């Protein structure tokens, strides 16, 4: 009888705990925290031909923090978690640079390991669509490697650490 109770307890434990382990893989609901990693790993379908957006992040306004890793263009930079190599997220300006948003993005931000808070819309990078939507001539030689990845089109930037 003791063996049966232990077996029953083990089955109940697995039944109750196992579904909870899958909860960490779900995309945060609107209003919940979204991490840089959530955005970097989001798979956003191409176009809007009625495809279901499984990640829940496409066209969603999010706020994430990250260290400025590399400036690719006056209107584009990569951010990542401080002290961690991967993942990184490409942040694009809806204009030719970020000055309208109150930040002059230069290599000084990289050198000083500046952490910024970015609020913006998560999109799948299709350079042609982006250039149509924002009329910005980005160099395809720089941005081709990010095609198809999830990015953030910045609406607000704020320095949170660094540049002391």
N, C-alpha and C positions, 0 to 999 in steps of 0.2 A: 504494500500500500504506500509506503514512503517513496518508493521508486516512482510510482504513478503520479504522486503529488509533485515530485521534482520535475518530471516530464511535463506535466500540465503547467507548472509555473514557468518552465522554459518556453513552452509554446505560447503562453499568454504574453510573456515578455517580448518575444520576437514579433508577435502579432501587434502589440502596442507600439514598440519602438521602431520597427522596420518602416512603417509609413512616414515617420518623422524624419528619417534620414533623407528622404527624397525632397523634403521641403526646402533645403538649401539650394537646390538647383532651379527653383522657380524664379522668374523675373519679378522684381519688386512691383507691387501694385502702385498705381498713381498716388503720389503723396508720400511714398516710402523712400528711404535712402537708396540711391543708385551709386554704385562705385565705378571707378575708372575701369576696373576689370569687367564689370557688367557691360559697359559700353564697348570695350575692346573685343569682347567675345560675342557680342550680339550679331546674329546672322539676319540681316535685313534683306528681304526679297527685292529683286530688281523690278522697278516699275510699280504700278498699282493696278495691274490687270485682274483685280479681284482676288489676288493671292492673300492667304491668311498671314498676318504678321505674327509669327509664333513667339517672337521675343518680347513683344509689347513695348519696344523702345522706339520703333520707327516714328519719326515726326513728333516725338515726345520731348518736351522741354525738361532738361535735367540740370542739376548742379553737381559738379565733381571737382575734386582738388587734385593737383598733381604738380610735380616739379617740371619746369621748362627744361627739356632735354636737348632740343635742337631747333633752331630757327631755319626753316626751309625757304622762306620768302617773307617779305614784310607783312603779308596777310596769312601766314601759315606757320604753325609750330607744332612740335610733338611734346606731349606731357606724359609723365609716368609717375609711379609711386616712388617717393624718395627712398633710396637705398636698394631698390629692386630694379633689375634690368628689364624685365618684361611684365606686363604688356605696356604698350604705349598707345596713345590715342592722338590722332591728327585733329588739330583745332584750326578751323578756317574762319576768316573774317568775311562778313557779308559785303565788305567793301575792299578796296585795295590794300588796306592795312588796319591795324587795331587802334589807331589814334582816335577815331570817333568814339571808341569804347573807353578811352582814357588811359591807354597803355601803349607806349612805344616799344614794340617787341624787337629787341636787338640781342646780339650774342652776349651782352652783359648779363642778361637774365640767366643764361646758361652758365656762365662763369661763376655767378654768385649763387648758383643752385636755388634759384627763386621758386617758391611754391605759389601757384596762383589758383584761385577759385574761378571756374568757368561755368557760366550758365548759358545754355544754348540748346538748339534743336539737334537731336540725333538723326542723322541721315546716312544713307548708303552713298559712298562717293562714286558718282558717275560724272566725270569731269565735264563732259559735254552738257549734261543737264545743269550742272552747277554754273557753268559759264553762261548758259541761257538764262537761268534764274537770276543771276547776280551781275551779268555783263562784266565779268572780270577775266582777263586773259591770263590764266595760269599756265605755266610752262609744262607741257605734258612730259618732258624729260625728267622733271622733278617728281611729278605726282602719279605717273603711271603705276608705280609699285604699290600705291595705296588704293587703286581702283577696286571697287567692290567691297571695301572695308567700311565698317561703321565709323563715322566721324562726328564731330560736333561743330555746328555752325554757331559761332559765339554771338550772344546778345549782350553779355556782360562779363567783364574780366575784373578781378580784384587780386592784388598781391596780398598773400596771407603770411608769408615768411620770406626771409632773404632781403637783399638790397638794403642792408642795414645802414 
